[in-house]
Amino acid sequence: MTKLRCAILDDYQNVALKFADWSQLKDKIGITVFDKPFASQAEAIEALKDFEIICAMRERTPFSREVIEALPELKLLLTSGMRNASFDLDAAKARGVTVCGTGGVGNATAGLTIGLMLELTRHIGYENARMHAGEPWQITMGRDIEGMTLGILGLGKLGIKVATIAKTLGMNVIAWSQNLTKEKCDEAGVGYATKEDLFAKADVISIHVVLSKRSRGLVTKDDLARMKPTAYLINAARGPIVDEDALFEVLQKKKIAGAGLDTFSIEPLPVDHPLRKLDNVVLTPHLGYVTEDNYRRYYSDMVENISAWFNGVPVRVMT
């Protein structure tokens, strides 16, 4: 039997082959691991044109119609998670490409969200860096989050998890999204707010909606203008949900206290991006879902997906 070629993409930490048992597929596939992001769509197409199976990590490498149609050998396309906004599922279906997802573990992004909030208000990482650099004693002044109001944009599973932690820390929590009802807020034990009130009243705003046509650009220039000058914005969802140019402007002009950003409109964030130069922004390189537990589940499920596909009974099928 001729082995099929399998590409594992964007394995930045080089853990894909360690976190799952790929040996069961050794007679069926030959694996190539790509541990760096592609510089362009053209580079991705050139590198992947001969592969029958591709394992993608979230939206790190987009698979638009143009990309899918330029990969003549592609038969099976996998993504971590069961949702991927960068995959053109209609194009894959038209090409006869099977697309499958994976499970995940816990709510890793909730922990990162709280971490960003604590860094913004208590400067933990900043002071840690100063200590290691041999700098003099403390220079920052923190703010106590107890009694602050957290505004959550999107009260799904992740939003509820963040709300629960925030309430434990003594925060008041309000929420809004396009389909959110007061009844659901009551069930979660949080206050229901209009979008205008959420941006005007919250001390910290955290975004937890899924990127879609409807949520792209959901946080507008006008919304940001309503925020208190002492308020913070946290985005560990997806960059395009926020008007990034408007956010840069309010941060640069110190119209809000700061932002904690794990996601960006362009990823990886260019090294010369102006956001990197602001001193009131905490930046992380899209770490929300990047945990050992999640990765072990992702890659183990991918092995299972490939095996099931070879057996003619694909699982976790998205199209």
Phi, psi and omega in degrees: 000129177286130180288142172274152181269130183237126178255130172254118189262152168053043177272072189302326183265000181055055181239352187303317183281345180268331188269005177209160180266093180276354186298332180294346180253007189298332180273353185248331184224150169251129189256134170239127181257130175252117185255007177232149176291149176287142182287337183202167175297320180298319179295320179297314180299315181297320182287331189252002189296339183257006184265137176273331183234132179229129177252112184256149176256102181050224184263018184301319174242109181291145174240083177282175177302317181299318180292312182300318181289343180266003179246087189294334184269349188297128179236327183224124180239123183245147173229148170287138185083171182254019178211136178211106184291346182264002178264131172270094184293328178295319179294320178296317180297319179297328180275354182077022179272127176280131179242127180230153178245192180223171171279185176212176183234124172063206181229066186302326183293334178298316179297319179295321179301313179295322178299318178296320179296318180291324177295319179297321186268335184239353173059039185297308181296322180297313180290327175299316179297322179294319179298315180292334180276000179076024179284162177301179185297185189311143176229346183267163176236119183274172175236140181276125181281343177299127182093346176289161176256124175262124175258120183255125178262094182109103185254055172274203182302316181289318178300319179295321178298314179296318179299319181297315179295317182298319179295324177297328179277002176091017179271151168273141184235131172234160184213155174206146163201173187299325182251004185290139179246160177297325181298318180292322176298318179299318179299323182274353180073032178234161180278146177268134181227155167285166178299317181298316180293322181301314182287331182279330189257335187287144173273331175224132176244128181236132187262127181219039173259158178279141176289126178209179177301324183283329183266349178297125183073019184299321178269108189262175176301319180295321178298314181297325180293338180280344185292149175296150176294345179261004187268161180237150174243134177239128177232100173246021180265271176213140184304313185293354176293334182252141170292097189293325178296317179293322179296317178301320182296314182290330177288316181297322181271005178058037177279344168231164186288328182169181179213149172244114188238123175251348183227153188215160180294328176241124178229139353300149180294123181306145185294338179258015181296137183299334178300329182293342185264355182275140182268359179248026180232132171261123184244132171230149188274063179053063182263359189312313183259004188273086175226157180301317182299314179298314184295322177298320178291315180306304188287326176296319178293326177296318176300315179297320179299315181295316179299315179296321179296318177298328180277000177082012180228068184301147181240160181054042185285131176260334173195000000 
